[in-house]
Amino acid sequence: MQTIKCVVVGDGAVGKTCLLISYTTSKFPADYVPTVFDNYAVTVMIGDEPFTLGLFDTAGQEDYDRLRPLSYPSTDVFLVCFSVIAPASFENVKEKWFPEVHHHCPGVPCLIVGTQIDLRNDEVILQRLHRQKLSPITTDQGEKLAKELRAVKYVECSALTQRGLKTVFDEAIVAALEPPVIKKSKKCTIL
């Protein structure tokens, strides 16, 4: 059975672990426990063929910047996550996560994933953001960033309600299995 390795990165507390647990168990975890490193596996059918989808959860906290890339070798697709209610995590997609992933794994497809969409219209969250002169990240902003960074695509979901959750992983599988587009470039080759 062929394996697809999917690594999930993003700031701490944006919902990476909840995304994975909710997808693999169909249950939303009750407690927040920061991840150091964890992995999950599910079998998915693509056409008539079974695949093992290996899901690798990573720590977003700065303390793990040197440890985290140890999970990157042989990755087939990255999910670069941010919370739609945490604008700083959205900025870090561009400032931290895309540069890190492309430095360690150039050419590996990446999807940008907006998480916690169930909280986008939550009154308490909106008031908190408003006091900071901020607002939730919109779908259009996510799509624009994906285009700017040349990500495979932008998808968003809620691990709590499971809205869009299956789509995130379906799109990741498609991205991992599609052959890369070979771009003509002027590269220096030393023989």
N, C-alpha and C positions, 0 to 999 in steps of 0.2 A: 504494500500500500504506500503510495506516494505521500510525503509529508510536506506541508506548507508551514514555514516558520514566520509567524507574525509577532513583531515586537511593538509594544505599546509604550510611548514616551509622552512626557508633558510635565508641567509643574505639579508639585505636591498638592493633594486635595482637590484636583479637578474632576475626579471620578473615574480614574483609570481602572482601579480594582473593582469598583461597583459595576462598571461596564462589563468586565470579564466575568465576574461572578453571576451577574444577572443573565448574561448570554449563555453561560455554560450550565447553569442550574435552574434558570427561570425564576430565581428568587432574589430579592433585593436584600443585601446584607444590612443588618441592624446597626452595627457598630463601625466606627472609623478606626482602622488600625493602619498606620503608615507602613508601606511596603518597603522592604529592602530589595528583595528579588523573589519572584514566585512564578510558577508556570502552570498552565492548564492545557488539557488536550481534549478535543472533541472530534468525532468522526462526522464528516459531511459527505453527502452524495453529490457528485457533479456529473450530471447525465446518469449513466449507469455505473460510474466508477467511484469507489470510496476513497476519500482522502483523509489523512489525519491533519487537523489544523492545530498546530502547536502555538499556544498563546503565551507570550512572555511578558509578564508585568514587571515594570521597573520603578525604581524610586526616583521621584522628581526632585527631591531635596538636594541642595548644593553639596551637602556632605558626601553624596554618593557619585559625584561627577567623575571620579576616577574608576570607580567600581562598575558603574552602569554599562560602559562600552564593552565589558567582558561578555555581555549577553548578545552583542551585535553580530558576531561572525555567522555566516550562512543564512542571514535573514533574507526572506523572500519579499516581505512587504512590511512597511512601518505604518502604524497609526499614530499620528502626531496630534495629541489631544490638548484641548483647552476648555475651560468652562465659559459658557456664554454669559454668565453673570460675574465673571472675573476678568475685566478688561486687561489687567496686567498679564494674565496667563495667555491671552490672545497675542499681545505684543511679543511675548517670549517665544511663540511659534517661529516668528521671523528672526528674532534676535539671538535665540539660544538653540532651540530644538532642530530647526532645519539645518543650520550650520553644523551642529554636532553630528547629526545623522549623515549628512553628505560628506563630512570629513572622514568618518569611519567607514561608510558604505556607499561610495559614489555609484550612482546609477540604479540603486535599489528603489523601486516605486514607493511613494509615500502618499497617504491620504491624510487630509486635515479633518479632524473630528471635533465638532462642537458638542460638548456634553451638558447635561443638566438643563435641557430645554424646557423641562416641566417647571422650572423656576423663573423663566424669562418674564412671566407676567405676575409673579408673586408680589403682592403689595409691600410686604416688609422689605423684600430685596430691592424693589424699585425705589422705595424711600431711602434706604441705605445708600444706594448708588447715587441717587439725586443729591443727597447731602454732600457727596464727594464730587459733585458735578460730572458724574459718569452715567452711562446707560448700558443696558445689556447689548451684547454683540448681536447684530442681525444676520440673517441668512445671507443677504447680499454682501455684507462685509466678509463673511467666511468664504463665499464664492470668489470674491475679488482677490482675497489673499491667496487662495489656492491657485488662481490664474497667475498672479504675480510671481509666486514661488515655483510655478510649474509643477505643482502637485498633480497627482492623477485626478483627484477631484475633492470637493468638499462635501461632507456628509455630517448630519447632526442627529442626536438621539437623546433619549432619556432612559437611563438604567432603571429608574423607579417605575415608570409607566410602560417601559419597553418600546415606546414609540420610536421608530427608525432604527432600533437596535439590530435587527436581523439584516437590514440593508447595509449597515456599516461593515459587517463581516462578509456579506455576499460580495460587496464591492472590493473588499480587501482580497478575497479569493480570486476574483476576476483579474485584478491588477497583478497578483502574483503569478497567475498562469499565462497571461498575455505575453507574447514575446516582446522584448524591448525594441523600440524603434531605433534603428541604427542611424545616427546622425553623422553626416560627413563633417569631419573637423580636421583642422591642421594640427596633427600631433607629431611630436618629435620622436622618431623611433631610432634607437641606437642599436646596431647589430653587432 
